[in-house]
Amino acid sequence: MKRINNKTGLYTAVIGSLLIAAILILGTYWTGQKAKQDTEKAAASVSKLYLDELTGRREQVVASALKRNIGNMQTAIGLLTSDDLSDKSHLQAYQQRMRKLYTLEKFAFVDTNGLIYTADGTMNNIEQYSFDYNNINDPEISVRSDDSGSKSVIIAVPVDRLPLGRQTLTVCFMEISMNTMLEGVSLQSDNNNTTFCNIYTKDGNALTDMVLGGLASEDNLLKAMEHADFDDDVTTDDLRSDFKIGRGGVISFTYDDSQCIH
């Protein structure tokens, strides 16, 4: 009987030791997983705060640049004299001075027929510009891509129906290359030109040539996000609505097996 009891006691001790070991192992695993999750949450929170601050600063720089250029346009229009409007050659000479002064790709006027007057002559490609030259009341800003894919910023402002011969000018607009516009904004890394911060229009068009840091093949963020898996209860329609009304915020999602915060 004693042998049996001793043997039973040994079994009990061994089983007890195994249970304790199992509890310790599970406890260690749970503690490690909990610490990992807490670390990931903390890192995500810091990342979101950093991205929010980073985006806010870039947004302020771009907004200031746009505001400054609108002011430059209004100043330039204020310098326009009746002599500058006496004929096309005088107008072109004036435009050349303004284009050089403000480092512009184009400083142009549009008449009521949609004909564009530039420093180098007239153009009839008004359909490539998004503003309505006969119905514009306030400054309008848009992004234009040329045939090569290069982007430029268009700032158009109404003018007080300026007479030029038999025609009437209704709009003045400037065209600035995106590289010039974003100079000093630092939207790309120094090593491989990867976009780590971007600014989009309300339609989802990126100011740089890359969407989602180059992960997306699309040239529009909202179209690219149709292929994303959102972590929270968010849909692409929610994102489109937020863009349309300019609502700020942060979302996390998976795109092409990459975890992203936007």
Backbone hydrogen bonds in HBPLUS format (Angstrom, degrees):
<---DONOR---> <-ACCEPTOR-->    atom                        ^
c    i                          cat <-CA-CA->   ^        H-A-AA   ^      H-
h    n   atom  resd res      DA  || num        DHA   H-A  angle D-A-AA Bond
n    s   type  num  typ     dist DA aas  dist angle  dist       angle   num
A0005-ASN N   A0001-MET O   2.85 MM   4  6.10 163.2  1.88 152.3 157.0     1
A0006-ASN N   A0002-LYS O   2.74 MM   4  5.95 158.4  1.79 148.6 155.2     2
A0007-LYS N   A0003-ARG O   2.74 MM   4  5.95 154.7  1.80 146.5 154.3     3
A0008-THR N   A0004-ILE O   2.75 MM   4  5.99 156.8  1.80 148.8 155.9     4
A0009-GLY N   A0005-ASN O   2.71 MM   4  5.90 156.6  1.76 147.4 154.6     5
A0010-LEU N   A0006-ASN O   2.80 MM   4  6.05 145.9  1.92 140.4 150.1     6
A0011-TYR N   A0007-LYS O   2.89 MM   4  6.24 158.7  1.93 149.2 154.5     7
A0012-THR N   A0008-THR O   2.83 MM   4  6.09 159.6  1.87 149.0 155.3     8
A0013-ALA N   A0009-GLY O   2.84 MM   4  6.05 155.1  1.90 145.2 151.9     9
A0014-VAL N   A0010-LEU O   2.84 MM   4  6.10 159.0  1.89 151.4 157.2    10
A0015-ILE N   A0011-TYR O   2.81 MM   4  6.02 171.7  1.81 157.0 159.3    11
A0016-GLY N   A0012-THR O   2.81 MM   4  5.90 158.7  1.85 144.7 151.7    12
A0017-SER N   A0013-ALA O   2.84 MM   4  6.01 153.8  1.91 142.4 149.8    13
A0018-LEU N   A0014-VAL O   2.88 MM   4  6.18 154.9  1.94 149.7 156.8    14
A0019-LEU N   A0015-ILE O   2.86 MM   4  6.14 155.1  1.92 150.4 157.4    15
A0020-ILE N   A0016-GLY O   2.91 MM   4  6.15 160.4  1.95 149.7 155.1    16
A0021-ALA N   A0017-SER O   2.84 MM   4  6.06 157.0  1.89 146.0 153.0    17
A0022-ALA N   A0018-LEU O   2.75 MM   4  5.98 155.6  1.81 146.3 153.5    18
A0023-ILE N   A0019-LEU O   2.81 MM   4  6.05 160.2  1.85 150.6 156.0    19
A0024-LEU N   A0020-ILE O   2.85 MM   4  6.07 156.9  1.90 147.8 154.4    20
A0025-ILE N   A0021-ALA O   2.80 MM   4  6.03 158.2  1.84 149.5 155.7    21
A0026-LEU N   A0022-ALA O   2.79 MM   4  5.99 170.8  1.80 154.9 157.6    22
A0027-GLY N   A0023-ILE O   2.74 MM   4  5.79 155.1  1.80 143.8 152.1    23
A0028-THR N   A0024-LEU O   2.79 MM   4  5.93 156.2  1.85 144.5 151.2    24
A0029-TYR N   A0025-ILE O   2.84 MM   4  6.07 160.2  1.87 149.7 155.6    25
A0030-TRP N   A0026-LEU O   2.79 MM   4  5.97 165.6  1.81 151.4 155.6    26
A0031-THR N   A0027-GLY O   2.81 MM   4  5.95 160.7  1.85 146.7 152.7    27
A0032-GLY N   A0028-THR O   2.81 MM   4  5.98 155.3  1.87 145.6 152.9    28
A0033-GLN N   A0029-TYR O   2.80 MM   4  6.04 160.7  1.84 152.5 157.9    29
A0034-LYS N   A0030-TRP O   2.77 MM   4  5.93 158.3  1.82 148.8 155.4    30
A0035-ALA N   A0031-THR O   2.84 MM   4  6.00 158.0  1.89 144.7 151.1    31
A0036-LYS N   A0032-GLY O   2.84 MM   4  6.03 152.3  1.92 143.8 152.0    32
A0037-GLN N   A0033-GLN O   2.82 MM   4  6.06 161.0  1.85 150.0 154.9    33
A0038-ASP N   A0034-LYS O   2.83 MM   4  6.04 160.4  1.87 149.6 155.4    34
A0039-THR N   A0035-ALA O   2.84 MM   4  5.99 153.7  1.91 143.4 151.1    35
A0040-GLU N   A0036-LYS O   2.82 MM   4  6.08 158.2  1.87 149.6 155.8    36
A0041-LYS N   A0037-GLN O   2.85 MM   4  6.06 158.0  1.90 149.0 155.2    37
A0042-ALA N   A0038-ASP O   2.87 MM   4  6.04 158.0  1.91 145.7 152.1    38
A0043-ALA N   A0039-THR O   2.80 MM   4  6.00 160.4  1.83 149.4 155.3    39
A0044-ALA N   A0040-GLU O   2.81 MM   4  5.97 154.9  1.87 144.3 151.7    40
A0045-SER N   A0041-LYS O   2.88 MM   4  6.09 155.3  1.94 146.4 153.1    41
A0046-VAL N   A0042-ALA O   2.94 MM   4  6.20 161.6  1.97 150.7 155.4    42
A0047-SER N   A0043-ALA O   2.80 MM   4  5.97 156.6  1.85 146.2 153.7    43
A0048-LYS N   A0044-ALA O   2.85 MM   4  6.05 157.0  1.90 148.1 153.9    44
A0049-LEU N   A0045-SER O   2.98 MM   4  6.23 159.5  2.03 147.2 152.7    45
A0050-TYR N   A0046-VAL O   2.82 MM   4  6.01 158.3  1.87 150.0 156.7    46
A0051-LEU N   A0047-SER O   2.77 MM   4  5.96 165.0  1.79 153.1 157.2    47
A0052-ASP N   A0048-LYS O   2.88 MM   4  5.96 156.6  1.93 144.9 151.7    48
A0053-GLU N   A0049-LEU O   3.00 MM   4  6.18 159.4  2.04 144.8 150.2    49
A0054-LEU N   A0050-TYR O   2.75 MM   4  5.93 161.4  1.79 152.0 158.2    50
A0055-THR N   A0051-LEU O   2.80 MM   4  5.86 169.7  1.81 151.0 153.8    51
A0056-GLY N   A0052-ASP O   2.97 MM   4  6.02 156.8  2.02 140.7 147.9    52
A0057-ARG N   A0053-GLU O   3.04 MM   4  6.27 156.2  2.10 148.5 153.6    53
A0058-ARG N   A0054-LEU O   3.08 MM   4  6.37 165.0  2.10 151.8 155.7    54
A0059-GLU N   A0055-THR O   2.80 MM   4  5.93 161.6  1.84 154.5 160.1    55
A0060-GLN N   A0056-GLY O   3.01 MM   4  6.19 152.6  2.09 142.2 149.1    56
A0061-VAL N   A0057-ARG O   3.05 MM   4  6.34 154.3  2.11 147.7 154.4    57
A0062-VAL N   A0058-ARG O   3.00 MM   4  6.29 166.7  2.02 156.9 159.3    58
A0063-ALA N   A0059-GLU O   2.86 MM   4  5.97 164.2  1.88 150.3 155.5    59
A0064-SER N   A0060-GLN O   2.88 MM   4  5.96 155.4  1.94 143.6 150.4    60
A0065-ALA N   A0061-VAL O   2.97 MM   4  6.21 152.0  2.05 143.4 151.4    61
A0066-LEU N   A0062-VAL O   2.91 MM   4  6.20 157.9  1.96 153.6 159.2    62
A0067-LYS N   A0063-ALA O   2.92 MM   4  6.11 162.8  1.95 148.5 153.5    63
A0068-ARG N   A0064-SER O   2.83 MM   4  5.99 153.2  1.91 144.8 152.7    64
A0069-ASN N   A0065-ALA O   2.97 MM   4  6.18 154.4  2.04 144.8 151.2    65
A0070-ILE N   A0066-LEU O   2.95 MM   4  6.22 152.4  2.02 149.8 157.3    66
A0071-GLY N   A0067-LYS O   3.03 MM   4  6.27 155.8  2.09 144.1 150.7    67
A0072-ASN N   A0068-ARG O   2.86 MM   4  6.19 147.2  1.97 142.4 152.3    68
A0073-MET N   A0069-ASN O   2.92 MM   4  6.17 152.3  2.00 144.2 151.0    69
A0074-GLN N   A0070-ILE O   3.04 MM   4  6.33 161.3  2.08 149.2 153.7    70
A0075-THR N   A0071-GLY O   2.92 MM   4  6.15 150.3  2.01 144.9 153.6    71
A0076-ALA N   A0072-ASN O   2.83 MM   4  6.05 158.7  1.88 147.9 154.0    72
A0077-ILE N   A0073-MET O   2.86 MM   4  6.11 161.8  1.89 155.2 159.6    73
A0078-GLY N   A0074-GLN O   3.02 MM   4  6.12 144.6  2.15 134.2 143.9    74
A0079-LEU N   A0075-THR O   3.15 MM   4  6.50 124.1  2.48 137.5 151.3    75
A0079-LEU N   A0076-ALA O   3.04 MM   3  5.16 141.3  2.20  98.8 110.1    76
A0080-LEU N   A0077-ILE O   3.11 MM   3  5.23 155.3  2.17 103.3 111.0    77
A0084-ASP N   A0081-THR O   3.07 MM   3  5.18 122.4  2.41  96.4 110.3    78
A0085-LEU N   A0082-SER O   3.17 MM   3  5.06 133.2  2.40  91.9 104.6    79
A0086-SER N   A0083-ASP O   3.15 MM   3  5.02 164.4  2.18 104.9 107.5    80
A0091-LEU N   A0087-ASP O   3.10 MM   4  6.37 157.0  2.16 149.3 156.4    81
A0092-GLN N   A0088-LYS O   2.85 MM   4  6.06 155.8  1.90 150.9 157.2    82
A0093-ALA N   A0089-SER O   3.08 MM   4  6.27 151.5  2.17 140.7 147.9    83
A0094-TYR N   A0090-HIS O   3.08 MM   4  6.34 157.3  2.14 145.9 151.6    84
A0095-GLN N   A0091-LEU O   2.92 MM   4  6.18 157.2  1.97 148.3 155.0    85
A0096-GLN N   A0092-GLN O   2.90 MM   4  6.09 153.6  1.97 148.2 154.7    86
A0097-ARG N   A0093-ALA O   3.21 MM   4  6.48 153.9  2.28 142.6 148.7    87
A0098-MET N   A0094-TYR O   3.09 MM   4  6.44 159.6  2.14 150.9 156.1    88
A0099-ARG N   A0095-GLN O   2.82 MM   4  5.96 158.7  1.86 152.0 158.3    89
A0100-LYS N   A0096-GLN O   3.06 MM   4  6.14 157.7  2.11 144.2 149.5    90
A0101-LEU N   A0097-ARG O   2.93 MM   4  6.02 154.5  1.99 144.3 152.2    91
A0102-TYR N   A0098-MET O   3.05 MM   4  6.15 158.6  2.10 149.1 152.3    92
A0104-LEU N   A0099-ARG O   3.04 MM   5  4.94 161.8  2.08 140.1 145.2    93
A0105-GLU N   A0175-GLU O   2.78 MM  70  5.34 145.4  1.90 159.6 168.3    94
A0106-LYS N   A0175-GLU O   3.23 MM  69  4.85 147.1  2.34 133.4 133.6    95
A0175-GLU N   A0106-LYS O   2.80 MM  69  4.85 151.7  1.88 142.8 144.7    96
A0108-ALA N   A0173-PHE O   2.84 MM  65  5.40 163.2  1.87 170.2 169.0    97
A0173-PHE N   A0108-ALA O   2.84 MM  65  5.40 160.5  1.88 144.0 150.3    98
A0109-PHE N   A0117-TYR O   2.99 MM   8  5.10 152.3  2.07 137.3 145.9    99
A0117-TYR N   A0109-PHE O   2.73 MM   8  5.10 167.2  1.75 152.6 156.6   100
A0110-VAL N   A0171-VAL O   2.85 MM  61  5.19 145.8  1.97 147.4 150.4   101
A0170-THR N   A0110-VAL O   2.84 MM  60  6.03 162.6  1.87 162.9 165.1   102
A0171-VAL N   A0110-VAL O   3.41 MM  61  5.19 161.8  2.44 141.5 143.3   103
A0111-ASP N   A0115-LEU O   3.10 MM   4  5.60 155.2  2.16 146.9 153.7   104
A0114-GLY N   A0111-ASP O   2.98 MM   3  5.42 166.5  2.00 118.1 121.8   105
A0112-THR N   A0168-THR O   3.10 MM  56  6.06 131.3  2.35 158.2 172.1   106
A0116-ILE N   A0123-MET O   2.88 MM   7  4.94 168.6  1.89 164.7 160.9   107
A0123-MET N   A0116-ILE O   2.80 MM   7  4.94 147.2  1.91 136.5 145.2   108
A0118-THR N   A0121-GLY O   2.78 MM   3  5.21 164.0  1.81 152.7 156.5   109
A0121-GLY N   A0118-THR O   3.33 MM   3  5.21 163.7  2.36 100.0 104.8   110
A0128-GLN N   A0125-ASN O   3.03 MM   3  5.86 168.9  2.04 125.0 128.7   111
A0129-TYR N   A0126-ILE O   3.02 MM   3  5.58 165.8  2.04 119.9 123.2   112
A0135-ASN N   A0132-ASP O   3.07 MM   3  5.32 154.3  2.14 109.1 117.2   113
A0140-GLU N   A0156-ALA O   2.83 MM  16  5.23 158.3  1.87 152.1 159.6   114
A0156-ALA N   A0140-GLU O   2.88 MM  16  5.23 167.2  1.90 156.6 159.9   115
A0142-SER N   A0154-ILE O   2.95 MM  12  5.18 154.9  2.02 146.2 153.3   116
A0154-ILE N   A0142-SER O   2.81 MM  12  5.18 175.9  1.81 152.3 153.5   117
A0144-ARG N   A0152-SER O   2.86 MM   8  5.31 170.2  1.87 158.1 161.4   118
A0152-SER N   A0144-ARG O   2.81 MM   8  5.31 145.5  1.93 151.5 162.5   119
A0146-ASP N   A0150-SER O   2.98 MM   4  5.68 158.0  2.03 157.1 163.0   120
A0149-GLY N   A0146-ASP O   3.04 MM   3  5.36 159.6  2.08 111.4 118.0   121
A0178-MET N   A0151-LYS O   3.00 MM  27  5.55 156.8  2.05 144.5 137.0   122
A0153-VAL N   A0176-ILE O   2.75 MM  23  5.21 156.8  1.81 157.0 159.6   123
A0176-ILE N   A0153-VAL O   2.98 MM  23  5.21 162.0  2.01 147.3 152.9   124
A0155-ILE N   A0174-MET O   3.08 MM  19  5.44 164.1  2.10 154.0 159.0   125
A0174-MET N   A0155-ILE O   2.96 MM  19  5.44 154.4  2.03 146.0 151.5   126
A0157-VAL N   A0172-CYS O   2.87 MM  15  5.53 166.5  1.88 164.4 168.3   127
A0172-CYS N   A0157-VAL O   2.97 MM  15  5.53 170.3  1.98 167.6 170.7   128
A0159-VAL N   A0170-THR O   2.95 MM  11  5.24 160.3  1.99 131.6 130.5   129
A0161-ARG N   A0159-VAL O   2.82 MM   2  5.75 137.2  2.00 108.3  94.9   130
A0162-LEU N   A0169-LEU O   2.92 MM   7  4.89 132.2  2.16 142.4 144.0   131
A0169-LEU N   A0162-LEU O   2.67 MM   7  4.89 171.3  1.68 153.8 153.0   132
A0164-LEU N   A0167-GLN O   2.86 MM   3  5.19 172.5  1.86 147.3 146.9   133
A0167-GLN N   A0164-LEU O   3.00 MM   3  5.19 154.2  2.07 131.6 128.8   134
A0181-MET N   A0177-SER O   2.95 MM   4  6.22 157.8  2.00 151.0 158.2   135
A0182-LEU N   A0178-MET O   2.85 MM   4  5.99 155.9  1.91 153.2 157.8   136
A0183-GLU N   A0180-THR O   3.40 MM   3  5.19 165.1  2.42 100.1 103.4   137
A0185-VAL N   A0182-LEU O   2.97 MM   3  5.29 165.8  1.99 133.9 133.5   138
A0196-PHE N   A0187-LEU O   3.25 MM   9  6.23 135.2  2.47 137.4 149.7   139
A0189-SER N   A0194-THR O   3.00 MM   5  5.60 153.6  2.07 145.8 152.8   140
A0207-LEU N   A0199-ILE O   2.96 MM   8  5.83 149.6  2.05 169.3 174.9   141
A0201-THR N   A0205-ASN O   2.88 MM   4  5.29 153.5  1.95 143.2 150.9   142
A0204-GLY N   A0201-THR O   2.90 MM   3  5.24 163.8  1.92 114.2 119.0   143
A0221-LEU N   A0204-GLY O   2.81 MM  17  4.96 155.7  1.87 152.8 145.0   144
A0214-GLY N   A0211-VAL O   3.16 MM   3  5.44 145.2  2.29 104.5 114.2   145
A0216-ALA N   A0211-VAL O   3.33 MM   5  5.61 162.0  2.37 152.8 152.5   146
A0215-LEU N   A0212-LEU O   3.08 MM   3  5.41 167.5  2.09 115.0 118.2   147
A0224-ALA N   A0220-ASN O   3.03 MM   4  6.26 156.4  2.08 149.1 156.3   148
A0225-MET N   A0221-LEU O   2.87 MM   4  6.10 150.4  1.95 153.7 161.8   149
A0226-GLU N   A0223-LYS O   3.23 MM   3  5.50 156.0  2.29 104.1 111.3   150
A0227-HIS N   A0224-ALA O   3.10 MM   3  5.93 168.8  2.11 122.1 125.7   151
A0228-ALA N   A0225-MET O   3.18 MM   3  4.98 166.9  2.20 104.6 106.2   152
A0229-ASP N   A0254-THR O   2.95 MM  25  5.10 167.8  1.96 149.3 153.1   153
A0254-THR N   A0229-ASP O   2.80 MM  25  5.10 158.9  1.84 142.0 148.7   154
A0231-ASP N   A0252-SER O   3.08 MM  21  5.79 176.2  2.08 141.2 141.5   155
A0234-VAL N   A0232-ASP O   2.76 MM   2  5.47 135.3  1.96 107.7  93.2   156
A0238-ASP N   A0235-THR O   3.11 MM   3  5.17 121.0  2.47  95.1 109.3   157
A0239-LEU N   A0235-THR O   3.14 MM   4  6.53 154.7  2.20 146.3 152.9   158
A0240-ARG N   A0236-THR O   2.88 MM   4  6.19 158.1  1.93 151.1 156.9   159
A0241-SER N   A0237-ASP O   2.96 MM   4  6.16 156.2  2.02 145.1 151.5   160
A0242-ASP N   A0238-ASP O   2.93 MM   4  6.20 156.0  1.98 148.5 155.1   161
A0243-PHE N   A0239-LEU O   2.96 MM   4  6.22 158.0  2.01 151.5 157.0   162
A0244-LYS N   A0240-ARG O   2.97 MM   4  6.14 155.1  2.03 145.6 152.6   163
A0245-ILE N   A0241-SER O   3.17 MM   4  6.43 154.2  2.24 150.6 155.3   164
A0246-GLY N   A0242-ASP O   2.85 MM   4  5.72 115.4  2.27 136.6 152.9   165
A0247-ARG N   A0242-ASP O   2.86 MM   5  4.85 149.3  1.95 141.2 145.2   166
A0246-GLY N   A0243-PHE O   3.29 MM   3  4.97 144.2  2.43  90.5 100.8   167
A0262-HIS N   A0251-ILE O   2.82 MM  11  5.42 169.0  1.83 164.9 168.8   168
A0253-PHE N   A0260-CYS O   2.99 MM   7  5.40 157.2  2.04 144.8 150.9   169
A0260-CYS N   A0253-PHE O   2.78 MM   7  5.40 167.4  1.80 174.4 174.7   170
A0255-TYR N   A0258-SER O   2.86 MM   3  5.20 163.4  1.89 149.9 151.5   171
A0258-SER N   A0255-TYR O   2.97 MM   3  5.20 154.1  2.04 108.4 116.8   172
